[in-house]
């Protein structure tokens, strides 16, 4: 507080300082623009009030205070304009918006001068009174517009009306996001938009289970509405973006800062966050500056794009007031995916092995525990789904009609989990035969507790991409395992409570991608389990306690 | 930094700039900006992208009613004056100690993440319970759905004949389906060992006669239903349909604990909570997606240490057996086990050797379902008074559960009163847990 008083008292001296060291001094003076600017606003409104009172009372002579107030308002406006021009030197503001405010402000000061002249003329020639009043009213309107433009400049567009009722232009409340989502629509044509929900109308998981809105309900029916900031993307793990074809280079080998990221920054970011301007105190034109971050702190959390504002602010929907770049089109989906993938991969500024690596690869210190930060690690599921054709919707309908449940496992809906544990009629070979038509789409299959028999498992050979297989609590025995030998992709096999024994277990020896095998309550002995473990050293063989 | 002054800037003006600036300044063109803020056109909403690949299919949600003392269970502070007589023991999770009252759980902590930095502002039982279950603060104008109802609503059933949402031993305080239609509310079960009561036909009424009666009821109601297709009417009709469907389910045996071996039943513990956990496992096995089991008696304002020891013993036995059982059956990979409570207990030990309500810091557990276990998330200060790192709000905790299930946690659902709600309010999932 005392410092503020000192500065105010010495303000005239500051003008000298400005002369001595122009750029610093001007910036210093400029900061007083918001302090001073409200003075002429108040004074001009006071002139209007005084004049309104004269009008109301029908007085012949104008109010004697009018002249003094008018001169003070105009002088204040001129000073405010001067300080405003000094503030504009800092380059922290959007030039377009700045232009509006600047010219309007100058116009107010000019209007003040004209009003003074009119005031003197009117003093002698009363018939000019309507003209003076009209000019005064116009000036007040101009003042309001200028003030609004200044407020927009300081607080950003939409600040004033953000919390207005939505019909007045307010922004509807938004739900919390894991991470701000990608733009609502890719700005470049994408050969195969992967965001489309899978075409499985009767499938009872996800979107389609919403109660259908009834026609004549008094209260508005429950209905899912899509939040203003497309949230689905928000919860998408990083690998999900990889299945967009345009991000393919990123998926292969990972994005390289110099090759993939720096050009985006140079083209779209450094105009405001670079050498000439550092909006928000952020520079994006060198690795060191990027690591330093902005006034608000780090913009980069290696491995965690959803906590890195370098990603989150470009991934906002196009109509979000906070989206970056603040001007021009949003970044393309592919560019956003590259940035995300780059941060996910640790935000390295130089490729490993590069001579720069030792100094550059060190991430800035973060408070997060390294193991605990970041979204789920990338898995093969979405990549596996990339090359796959969409599953045949007729087949899915048939499976669902029989009491099966089909759930998409990948974002493009090509990879599926099929659950046939609760079919209406007891499970038969026909149920499994149905699967063949979407065979390569099925990654998980749940037959737990069903009436599946050894012979029926022969149908599984049509499922080359099967990763998880639930056969627990079924009558499967050794002869059923014969049919599993071709399931080379299998990672999880649950045989709890089956009739499988040591004699058949050797059939699994070739399935070298198995990670978990559950054998509790089967007829397998400890010796048999040990043998399987020896054949599959990587797998966890769970034989019960 | 540019050294150009204001005058130099004016030098840069072209004639075109001057005209544009003049127009802006003097002709009121600047007014156009004002209208820019008005809504012009509300476009079609973007279809929500499908949820990410789920890491969990089912949830077993164990609720410790009354406020579980974090200091005497999962967040001990050995050596602190606030600790009292409770000792800490090492576990199979590196660097994670838990209370000596949980010896059976200690070797299984490698599957578990202890969230130690939960924090809330609701220090009374009812609002705390409500917030934990719904992610929203309790208020007079609306009843929010509990997590299980959200799960049922957003994901649908896998087993077509069993309810998708079951609550065992939950009191009348349970928020149930809130503003969602009543068919999403949990099927309430009082006593797990008794199973599902009244699910068989009364003596003297065979299936055919029963079907005839139901058919008659449908015919009588048809006109009314068609004329008043409203939520309460639908809820009443759904109730019948669901009940009849459940009675006819071939999976009704899922409710029958007598199908389990005596040994296993004993291992879960001979009390309602342990048997409830066993029933939860059976239901999960039959693809019921969300099962809540409650254990009360944690409101230890007096005699905290003896009473917590008793309650923790019940939890220890049941949860340790549940985790081992799920693990052996290969179900822990796909089942998220949650331990939650409304708040912790105060570090200050009161005059009755008790601990009072303490929402500022408390612990919850997450295990299985794709969670990378064997660690603690967040920490409290040395007294166990407040979160010292990574504070987790209740909505964040619940968002994590929704995230694990692959649910669209940001999907906005408009309640009948026209207000928008989401599964976990503004919660942000702890994505680092997976």
Interface residues (C-beta under 8 A of the other chain):
Chain A: X22 X23 X26 X82 X85 X86 X88 X89 X91 X99 X100 X102 X103 X104 X106 X107 X110 X141 X142 X145 X146 X148 X149 X152 X157 X158 X160 X161 X166 X167 X168 X169 X172 X173 X175 X176 X177 X178 X184 X185 X195 X196 X197 X198 X204 X205 X206 X207 X208 X209 X210 X211 X214 X215 X216 X217 X218 X219 X220 X221 X222 X223 X224 X225 X226 X227 X229 X230 X231 X232 X233 X234 X235 X236 X237 X240 X276 X304 X306 X367 X368 X369 X371 X372 X373 X374 X375 X376 X379 X381 X382 X403 X405 X407 X408 X409 X410 X411 X413 X419 X421 X422 X424 X448 X449 X470 X472 X473 X492 X494 X496 X516 X518 X520 X542 X544 X545
Chain B: X1 X2 X3 X4 X5 X6 X9 X20 X21 X22 X24 X25 X26 X28 X30 X31 X33 X34 X36 X37 X38 X39 X45 X46 X47 X48 X49 X50 X51 X52 X53 X54 X55 X153 X154 X155 X156 X157 X158 X159 X160 X161 X179 X180 X181 X229 X230 X231 X234 X251 X285 X286 X287 X324 X327 X328 X329 X330 X333 X370 X372 X375 X377 X389 X390 X395 X399 X403 X408 X409 X410 X411 X412 X413 X414 X415 X416 X417 X418 X420 X422 X424 X425 X426 X427 X428 X429 X431 X432 X433 X434
